[in-house]
Amino acid sequence: MTSARTDGFIYAGLIAFGLVGPWLFPGYTNQIAVMWLMVLMASTWDIMGGQTGYNSLGNIAFFGIGMYASAVAQIALFYDVGEYTAAFGAIKVDFTDAQYFTGLALGLGLAGIVASIVSVLVGLCVFGLRGPYFAIGTLGVAVAMAELISGWEYVGGGGGISMPVFPGPAGASSLAFYAMFFVLAIVAHLFLRWLYSTQFGLALNAIRDDEDKAEAMGLHTLRYKLIGWAIAAFFMGMAGAVFGNMIGFIEPLEVAFPTTTFGIFMVAMALLGGKGTLWGPVLGAILFHVVKELTWTYLLDWQWVALGAIIVINIVYFQQGILGWAQDRWPSAFGLKVDEGGDGTTPAGAQEAAE
Amino acid sequence: MLDNLQILIAAPAVAVDLLIQGMFIGAIFALVAYGLALVWGVMNVKNLCQGDYVIVGGYIAYEVARSGINPILALPVAFVLMFMFGWVVYVAVIRRVVDRDMFTSLLATFGLALLIAQVLNLIFGPEVRTAEAGFGTFFMADGLIAIQWVRLISLGLAGALAFGIVLFMRHSRMGRAIRATAQDPRAARVLGVNTDQVYAFTYALNAAICGAAGVLVSLIWVIQPYFGIVYSIRAFVIVTAAGLGNLPGVILAGFGLGIAENMSAFLLGAEFAVAAVVSMLLIVLIYRQIQLYRVRQVVR
């Protein structure tokens, strides 16, 4: 890890940018909000992917579940959900300010909790799978969730739900959701920083390094994996709830369970920055988001193709990520001790240790 | 759901119809799954862009049909074009992930799948397409069983293609080299097999098989740029259920999946058809894992 002082500077810089950003670039408030969402996604993916060695392709499922849980809660508090969704947005319910904010607060909390509960239930089924089977299985979970929700008429099916409208002017709503994403990302980051420094983080790393051995040493590996996944799911669920409210209209395939966009982006971002490190996913997410927005502006129709190409190139040619590469190059700057005598001195050895 | 179940019980001919239609589709699934099993078994690469090769093949047939030629003739065209495409993809991407851990190849091919789907979307647009071959339909059992000639022909073509590939793998020099590499790549290299070339050939052959399957799909069904991932998932269901290197198992599981999907679409409603396939993937994966776990305990 970097020294406490550089860490302090980075935090100060990020928080300063987070606070000043929407005032400096008022036209880009939503884009910066999505950047914080990306940071959150990459960081929480890394709990299982980088730290525990379980590469999930299905974390996006919890994003969608949180989104739907909060939508249903927000509407169900004051209205009949089935009737509301059956009208496909034809019914405009005027929520009073108090109703809206109680609904939102309850929805956010519920989103995290429901997503965590689902993650534990799913985890009990899929944590028997190892390696690539786990990745395929979790991808299956995400696709299945999307299909099930789009067949479920009560929550609007494939037609989606239009969310309650934020009271107040348009500028205020995007600032409010911006603030939520910002706080969520910072809280998640600090929480993970603390988590990785505890014994729990060490246990996750032990599972990554050798699960059978960890189990033989007396770690209850399934319990650690479930808790780790539930934490990721909690944050993803909250993020989904905020995102649904920010977008204003939710729909299963493109918005709630975007397996082929956000679902793969979070993996690519964590890999780009360097998985298994605290700062890697943050760095990767910010970089990826900036590149994404640039390709958006300059490549028009080809942006998705460009992003796909970036992902493939990243995975094939540059898998250790930016921080992983930096750790190989200057191990001492990260406080990594390179073994003086024997095999550990070669860069290859250091790379293995970093992975 | 129960209404449809009653229909099945009241009119067994409907059930037979579902069974036959499921078999037609299942034959194509088996073809795609065989390609996956080949790449998986020989190179240990889990190819998640399998389905997108199918869709590319489908669009080749669509283009051929649009230029006024019968799309069945697109089969050899798609086979050759996709073979070349697969070779290019191997050289550009797959060669670099063969020796790496399997998550790398999975993710790289998933990225490729996104890339292909997006390019197709840009070229052809998001509309659902089909290639019309223009054959009639014949009826059995008072019109309850309708069989389109084109489905029967595509079943025959799929069978012929599978037979040809099996013969090729058994008797040709390259087929033998592929099987040798699958058994032990190092020993094969020592004995003078150019394994890099074998890998390239295997991957290209897989793409070609998928392309041919895609032609059949566009003949009897519909294609759309984003349908690819479901074909990949189907192929994974079949291969995990049947096991690697088990050709009769793959064919049987392919037919089984086709029938099961058709039945569940009829019973649960078409909107749950994909969900049913994906749930089957999870069930098969978990069941396999339980089995594996049992074996692991005995062996170690």
Boltz contact constraints between the chains, C-beta under 6 A:
constraints:
  - contact:
      token1: [A, 55]
      token2: [B, 103]
      max_distance: 6.0
  - contact:
      token1: [A, 125]
      token2: [B, 286]
      max_distance: 6.0
  - contact:
      token1: [A, 128]
      token2: [B, 289]
      max_distance: 6.0
  - contact:
      token1: [A, 129]
      token2: [B, 285]
      max_distance: 6.0
  - contact:
      token1: [A, 129]
      token2: [B, 289]
      max_distance: 6.0
  - contact:
      token1: [A, 131]
      token2: [B, 102]
      max_distance: 6.0
  - contact:
      token1: [A, 132]
      token2: [B, 46]
      max_distance: 6.0
  - contact:
      token1: [A, 132]
      token2: [B, 102]
      max_distance: 6.0
  - contact:
      token1: [A, 132]
      token2: [B, 103]
      max_distance: 6.0
  - contact:
      token1: [A, 132]
      token2: [B, 106]
      max_distance: 6.0
  - contact:
      token1: [A, 133]
      token2: [B, 285]
      max_distance: 6.0
  - contact:
      token1: [A, 135]
      token2: [B, 106]
      max_distance: 6.0
  - contact:
      token1: [A, 136]
      token2: [B, 236]
      max_distance: 6.0
  - contact:
      token1: [A, 137]
      token2: [B, 285]
      max_distance: 6.0
  - contact:
      token1: [A, 140]
      token2: [B, 278]
      max_distance: 6.0
  - contact:
      token1: [A, 140]
      token2: [B, 281]
      max_distance: 6.0
  - contact:
      token1: [A, 140]
      token2: [B, 282]
      max_distance: 6.0
  - contact:
      token1: [A, 143]
      token2: [B, 278]
      max_distance: 6.0
  - contact:
      token1: [A, 144]
      token2: [B, 275]
      max_distance: 6.0
  - contact:
      token1: [A, 144]
      token2: [B, 278]
      max_distance: 6.0
  - contact:
      token1: [A, 144]
      token2: [B, 279]
      max_distance: 6.0
  - contact:
      token1: [A, 147]
      token2: [B, 274]
      max_distance: 6.0
  - contact:
      token1: [A, 147]
      token2: [B, 275]
      max_distance: 6.0
  - contact:
      token1: [A, 148]
      token2: [B, 275]
      max_distance: 6.0
  - contact:
      token1: [A, 151]
      token2: [B, 271]
      max_distance: 6.0
  - contact:
      token1: [A, 151]
      token2: [B, 272]
      max_distance: 6.0
  - contact:
      token1: [A, 260]
      token2: [B, 114]
      max_distance: 6.0
  - contact:
      token1: [A, 301]
      token2: [B, 122]
      max_distance: 6.0
  - contact:
      token1: [A, 304]
      token2: [B, 118]
      max_distance: 6.0
  - contact:
      token1: [A, 305]
      token2: [B, 118]
      max_distance: 6.0
  - contact:
      token1: [A, 305]
      token2: [B, 119]
      max_distance: 6.0
  - contact:
      token1: [A, 308]
      token2: [B, 111]
      max_distance: 6.0
  - contact:
      token1: [A, 308]
      token2: [B, 114]
      max_distance: 6.0
  - contact:
      token1: [A, 308]
      token2: [B, 115]
      max_distance: 6.0
  - contact:
      token1: [A, 308]
      token2: [B, 118]
      max_distance: 6.0
  - contact:
      token1: [A, 311]
      token2: [B, 111]
      max_distance: 6.0
  - contact:
      token1: [A, 312]
      token2: [B, 108]
      max_distance: 6.0
  - contact:
      token1: [A, 312]
      token2: [B, 111]
      max_distance: 6.0
  - contact:
      token1: [A, 312]
      token2: [B, 112]
      max_distance: 6.0
  - contact:
      token1: [A, 315]
      token2: [B, 107]
      max_distance: 6.0
  - contact:
      token1: [A, 315]
      token2: [B, 108]
      max_distance: 6.0
  - contact:
      token1: [A, 316]
      token2: [B, 93]
      max_distance: 6.0
  - contact:
      token1: [A, 316]
      token2: [B, 96]
      max_distance: 6.0
  - contact:
      token1: [A, 316]
      token2: [B, 108]
      max_distance: 6.0
